[in-house]
Every structure is written in C-alpha cells, then in structure tokens.
Amino acid sequence: MSVIRCDVLVIGAGAAGLMCALTAGRRGRIVQVIDHANKVGKKILMSGGGRCNFTNTGTTAANFLSANPHFCKSALARYTPWHFIEMVERHGIAYHEKELGQLFCDISSKQIVKMLVDECQAAGVQIRTDCGVQKVERGADGFHVHTAQGHFHAASLVVATGGLSIPSMGATGFGYELARQFGHEVLPTRAGLVPLTLSGKHQERFHDLSGVALPITARCNDVEFRNSMLITHRGISGPAILQISSYWQPGDALRLDLLPGQDALEWLRRMKAERGAAELRTVLSEVLPRRLALRLCEHWLPDRLVRQIDEPQLRQAAEVLQNFPLVASGTEGYRTAEVTLGGVDTRKVSSSTFESHLVPGLHFIGEVLDVTGWLGGYNFQWAWACGHAAGSVA
C-alpha cells in the first residue's frame, strides 16, 4: 500500500482540525487532513439551524467548563473572535448578531465550511474523506497511521476527532482511545448542552404542555442562566435549559425563576391590591403562557380569587414562582447533545501548543479535550483558537 508522507497529519476535518490545517499550511508545512465521514465540517453545517453561530464576541475563559479552568486562557487570548471575523469578512460572508454577542451567517453555514476548505486549498492542504483510521503507531521517525486510503507518515499528529455528541453525524470515541494508547488520562464524559428529561409527577403534569415556551432563569450548583425554556413531551429544553444542563447531574437541585426580572412577592401583592376580584389563574395568564398558568394553579398555587390569598400564602406562591423546584430525571443523552463534557485530561497537554507532555509531536485540539463552552458560539471560538495555536507550531 502507498505511503503518503507529510509534515502534519490532522485526524478530523471539523472546525478545530480545519483551522489547524490551514494555519500549519500557511507556514509552508505539508499537511494532510483525514476524516472517516463522507464530508467535512458536518457539525458546522448543522449548527445554528443551518446558519452557524460561528463565534461570540464576548468570549472569555469564564465561558468554559474544565477540570483545569486556566487551560483555555492562553489560546483564547492569542486568537480572538475578531481574528476569525476578519477571515469571515475577507471572504465576503454576510453575518449578523442575534443576541448576547452571538454571530450567525446571514445565508448558510455552508459558507463557513467553504471558507475553511478554500483556505486549506490555498495553503496546499490535502483533505481526504471516507478515510477511517485502522492503526496508529509511533516510531523514531514520527507517526505511522494506517488507513483505508493508504499508510500515512507524519512528523506531527494532531487529534481533532471531536467528542461523543450526535453519533448520527459520525461521532465516536476514537480520540479518547488514541489518547489512552499514548498514556493520556481521559476524564469521565457526559452529554452537555442537552435537553433534560422529567419523570414521575413532573412528567405527568407537564408532558401535555409540549410546545409551551417562556423566559426563565435556571439555577443549579450556584450557576444561573436567563433565557428561554421550551417544554417538550419528554421534559424541558430551550437555551436556558441547555446551558444549565452542563452544570447539572442526576440528583442535583434545579430551580426555575418563572418571572425573571420581577419580584414575585411584590407582583402578587400588587395584584391583590389592584385585581383582588380576579382569580390568580387569570392574572398569572397575563405574565405566563396561559396553559402553564392554569397547570400551576391546578397543582402548586392557590386556585382562588387573589383577594382570598393571605400573606403567608402569597409568600408561598411567590416562592413557587421565583424558585420552582423542578426534578429532572436525566438528559436526552449524546443523541441530541451539542457537546461532550470531559475528555482528554489537559494537565498533560501544553496550553500554548496543545502538544502532549508525554509524546512529542502529538497534539490534541477541540472537543476531544476536557474543555467545553457555553451555548452561543463559544465552542466554535475554542475550536478556532486551539486549532490556530496547534497549527502555529505543529
């Protein structure tokens, strides 16, 4: 079988892998990118509803979860959202800010993939799809990677294989297996940015409200996110829930503020003074979706005229509205998760070059590492930043 020689071999043609490849190629390195999937950038293509939330202008290290929270600082500081925006603008891709610094393509995420592929081609990078890896070995002269399309020999090997999320798009645990092969520890993985499921009385009381959406503040483990929630037939979703899911684990207390930005007790007192002859369900339907307001009054709140609710009951009602105790039973899992929490332990990886401390020439970038961003373009910015850092030295 033919031997394909290169300076840098990148396994994984996703966001981080392509950024690493084009960066290394610009330096004059001979770069090959291989991917077992049939097309490049699959996760980029489906992201943001097909419009790709390609960065967030407010990105800081505080927007990421990791057992080693300082690890991401160096790369993020050296390749900022503005660096990536410059490339987007240079390629004439129109974009807009949706909310909270989130930037989306006006037309299609295909434009971002085309931009990355065009940059790779301009830098002389060769990309091969349908190229699954069969075996990886390290010799005195570099890395030997056996694939269905030939035997690759490279001085530097970059693992950009992603995590376990959305297996229908080709996600596998191959990167973790490779890390373990070379002596790296892999921290426990779980689904992140994922809908939560309900069971028992909460599932019984909410499942027929599927489709109801409302703004909330979700709180768990001293972290909170204010955004929208969507009730589904199996549980709860929406941006606020996806965000908090990365901080929630089974058994953890989850609290929802159903009237974010308001003092529920003051609001109830005002309703009692001004709308005493109305039923609570009526006034509540003016600030919450009607179906939810009715359900709350059926099971958790006084279902009577507001003037009939005394002060202790008002306080109890305010507590329900401001601190609703929702018991989640689990998550929808990797099937719908946007990211994978955990992964290759970063303590044995350089935060500036992403090179292994254990194996010279071996680099890990992107979601395969134990670094996970919030919803809203942060994970893409991490991919660009760490890909650029590794590509600058590999």
C-alpha positions, 0 to 999 in steps of 0.5 A: 500500500502507498505511503503518503508522507507529510509534515502534519497529519490532522485526524478530523476535518471539523472546525478545530482540525480545519483551522489547524490545517490551514494555519500549519499550511500557511507556514509552508508545512505539508499537511494532510487532513483525514476524516472517516465521514463522507464530508467535512465540517458536518457539525458546522453545517448543522449548527445554528439551524443551518446558519452557524453561530460561528463565534461570540464576541464576548468570549472569555475563559469564564465561558468554559467548563474544565477540570483545569479552568486556566487551560483555555486562557492562553489560546483564547487570548492569542486568537480572538473572535475578531481574528476569525471575523476578519477571515469571515469578512475577507471572504465576503460572508454576510453575518449578523448578531442575534443576541448576547454577542452571538454571530450567525451567517446571514445565508448558510453555514455552508459558507463557513465550511467553504471558507475553511476548505478554500483556505486549506486549498490555498495553503496546499492542504490535502483533505481526504474523506471516507478515510477511517483510521485502522492503526496508529503507531509511533516510531523514531521517525514520527507517526505511522497511521494506517488507513483505508486510503493508504499508510500515512507518515507524519512528523506531527499528529494532531487529534481533532476527532471531536467528542461523543455528541450526535453519533448520527453525524459520525461521532465516536470515541476514537480520540479518547482511545488514541489518547489512552494508547499514548498514556493520556488520562481521559476524564469521565464524559457526559452529554452537555448542552442537552435537553433534560428529561422529567419523570414521575409527577413532573412528567405527568403534569407537564408532558401535555404542555409540549410546545409551551415556551417562556423566559426563565432563569435556571439555577443549579450548583450556584450557576444561573442562566436567563433565557428561554425554556421550551417544554417538550413531551419528554421534559424541558429544553430551550437555551436556558435549559441547555446551558444549565444542563452542563452544570447539572447531574442526576440528583442535583437541585434545579430551580426555575425563576418563572418571572425573571426580572420581577419580584414575585412577592411584590407582583402578587401583592400588587395584584391583590391590591389592584385585581383582588376580584380576579382569580390568580389563574387569570392574572398569572395568564397575563405574565405566563403562557396561559396553559402553564398558568392554569397547570400551576394553579391546578397543582402548586398555587392557590386556585382562588380569587387573589383577594382570598390569598393571605400573606403567608400564602402569597409568600408561598406562591411567590416562592413557587414562582421565583424558585420552582423546584423542578426534578429532572430525571436525566438528559436526552443523552449524546443523541441530541447533545451539542457537546461532550463534557470531559475528555482528554485530561489537559494537565498533560497537554501544553496550553500554548501548543496543545502538544502532549507532555508525554509524546512529542509531536502529538497534539490534541485540539477541540472537543476531544479535550476536557474543555467545553463552552457555553451555548452561543458560539463559544465552542466554535471560538475554542475550536478556532483558537486551539486549532490556530495555536496547534497549527502555529507550531505543529 
